Amino acid sequence: MAADSDPESEVFEITDFTTASEWERFVSKIEEVLNDWKLIGSATSKPLEKGELTSGVWEEKSDEISFADYKFSITHHYLKRESSTDKDIKEVSEEDVLPEAMHNLLSMSNDFPPRAHCLVRWYGLREFVIIAPAAGGDAVISESKCNILLSSISIALGNTGCQVALFVQIQQKPRRMYIGACEGPGVRMDFEMVHLRKVPNQYNHLSGLLDIFKSKIGCPLTPLPPVNIAIRFTYILQDWQQYSWPQQPPDFDALIGGEVGGLEFGKLPFGACEDPISELHLATTWPHLTEGIIVDNDVYSDLDALQAPQWSVRVRKADNPQCLLGDFLTEFFKLCLRKESTEEILGRTAFEDENKDHGDISQALQKLTEPTSVHIPRLSTMSNMVHSARKRMHKNRRIEESPISNEVLNSILLFLFPDAVERAGESSNAKRSSSRGSGIVAPEEEWNLFSQFKSAPSDSLTYKLALCLCMVNFYHGGMRGVAHLWQEFVLEMRYRLENNYLVPGLSPGSPDLKCCLLHQKLQMLNCCIERKKLRDGGRKPTSENAMVGSSERKLSNSAGKGTMEYFDNKEFEKESKGEPSQQKSWDSWSDSEEEFFECLSDTEELKESEPKERTTKDDKKKDVQKSRPEGRLHQHGKLTLLLTGDPLYIPLTQEPAPMTEDLLEEQSEVLAKLGTSAEGAHLRARMQSACLMSDMESFKVLHYLVGLKPADLTRHLLPCILHAALLKVKEEESIEDIPSVRKIIQQIITHASKLLRYSNPDIKKLEEIIGQITASETIIARSRSLQAKFGIKKCEKEDEREELERFLSCLLEQPEVPVIGACRGPIGNIIYKLFVNSQKASTLTPMDDEPEKPDYSDEYKSSSGAVSEFPLPTGREIILRTTLPRPAPYSKSLPQRMYCVLLKDEFRLAGAFSSDTSFF
């Protein structure tokens, strides 16, 4: 009793067995995911059609589950289903319905899919679920953990009634090892796998694999049901004989010596620098065989590739092959991300004057506006442009440090400014008029791309400048070369403005707002030069100066035809000595900003130059001319003045200055902010009339060009480069006629036209467009590589040529293409020759120009001891399948399948073995 009264004896531990363990929570989580994905119960659908596993649309959805602290990812892979009709589904009882995975095992219409998940290739499934360690997690290696996972999925399948195959990934991920199960009413199918690094000798042929399959299924029936066999041998061709280099060899004597692709000014390179087709895979298939028909053991084999009833070919494409056009675009695009200015890159700006320091912008303004002496206009020569640039650069930089050599620089400037050297038999006036570039219209072949891309016409100066900068960036110093060429370009613009030479390659008139901003700025500069020429047109040079100008133009011709370093020595000496020029100074001209057309100084000059010995008749004529009104456009109808009765004339007025896109946006934004008040209306009127008195647009344009950084310049010209690249792709595609490339081109036009209409497009989207252009170039390069390998130009018969063209077109776009007639067809004969030549080259056997046609005799050459001209297969795939009762003779007949792959360094068996669980 004392023991019973002891309080300590009443204390006991209570174990709560209702608390779920980590394993039970893991199983519950699997069931919850299967319920959420609605994978409960049976699902019926139409039987698989031929090739549906490859051509169909595969979808997947994923989730995360955990076992204690160990995380797993669960993924559902399934082929998108079509709605099944009642005719496709036979009415059967639920007890007789087998899981869909079991029906897929016996389907022979989708053996060896060329592009599919590994489990689809091994088991022919259209739907399955995989549980694998999460990214970064440890692999499931120990046998105990594998058994726990396998037990977990078995319990989840039994509790939920899910009939979808469920797999667990074990071992290291690169090994692709899976175990799993699939359950249905009274049936179960286990998925097992063996993976070795070396093929065992006893299982290196069909007979040994049949022994494994029969021993595994353990059928109690005698004799055993026949085993259906499907075999595929794969041959890989890597060494391409008698095939030329995909690009033209470099011309070391050319201006740009040693460069691949035959590059010229104004043209973009195209094509791959390496072979975009790395391998050709030939698959020889025996789709339907039975065990007793064919013999394949360690002594003899009936499996001859030349006797295979089906041939199919697929190509392995090189990963990201180096392509010239893609490299050009990528390197040019990288300049957009740089932030250095031209002065930082070259060390010192070349736009400073030699004798004066123009650090203040007001001094630069004064230099362009103050009256100065002006020479008689003469045609610029290349020597003037190159000399002016060199003279400024040599102070702080030696000539050998220039990114662009003199020869290349001169050639580029001649390409950009063809009017710098007169053509034989053309007068300077005719050439100046041609420099206006009147009537420049983009051809119809451009599909008006320049307006869609907001670039520039393909024959414009802006377009040519973009191509030259892209070439300089790739071949001549990168960003330093771009800054150097841009420096020379701005110097030429300044020279042309000062000497009244129109910029060539620009359409006349106001800036075209459909083009890029840089093109508008250059058009604005041309408008300023035209106005300046009209203002200076009233001055008439003396006969002596006219003779000097004529002689200088003749010397310019000789300088352009000969050396590029010629100068006008007389004029240079006069300027160096400080002698006054014979030409008229601007001091006598009116510098009022309100008067655009200045004619007073010319009339005074004519009055002073009149000879005293003129007759009275001449004096009267002169007085009439002198008294003739100036500044009248035409008479305004019949209107007259009220006091005198003289007719009323419409005066000549200064037109509003043309404006570029950025100035229009800025003006519209300011005008909108002024509001509708009286003061705002007054300010708006003053701003709108300010352009009538402005004669400084040329300075604004030059200041804008000088201030451009290489990155800003690249952004302005990138639409022109994309425009040129797309035209190049279209030109090359028209030769090859590839539908997939045409589709990509239309996508590029659609995306780029929406993107480039804004001044600051998205950088990432621009990269995507460049990637699409590179992909188009790669496809065309692959097409040409295949045509060269298959010798399409050697086909003499028109029907065979058309058949080969269709075959190569399909080979580019499809994962695998069947060969019509197998080895006996014309395409099969070409493939046979390719492999025979490669085999002879590997064995150092002399190659014939035309290998003999394959021997179609029934006897396999290798079995008779002779050396086969055809190489040995690189990989062998064998599928064994049958239907039999298991595990007892009275059990339900269920499908059994084993997939075997034999490679040089891999041996894999993937088996799916079904059993009846009704009484077991």
LINHU-V960009 format. One record per helix or strand of 2 or more residues. SS is the DSSP state (h for helix, s for strand). FROM is the first residue (numbers start at 1). TO is the last residue. Records with the same first field share a line. If there is no record, write none. Layout:
SS=FROM-TO, FROM-TO
This chain:
h=2-5, 7-10, 22-36, 52-55, 94-96, 100-105, 118-123, 143-160, 173-175, 201-203, 206-217, 305-307, 324-337, 342-346, 361-369, 382-393, 399-401, 406-416, 418-420, 428-434, 444-446, 449-453, 461-475, 479-498, 517-536, 543-561, 569-577, 586-588, 600-608, 616-627, 661-673, 678-690, 697-707, 710-736, 739-755, 763-790, 792-794, 798-813, 822-824, 826-842, 862-864
s=58-67, 70-79, 127-133, 165-170, 177-184, 187-196, 228-237, 277-290, 310-317, 632-640, 647-651, 817-819, 875-885, 893-902, 907-916
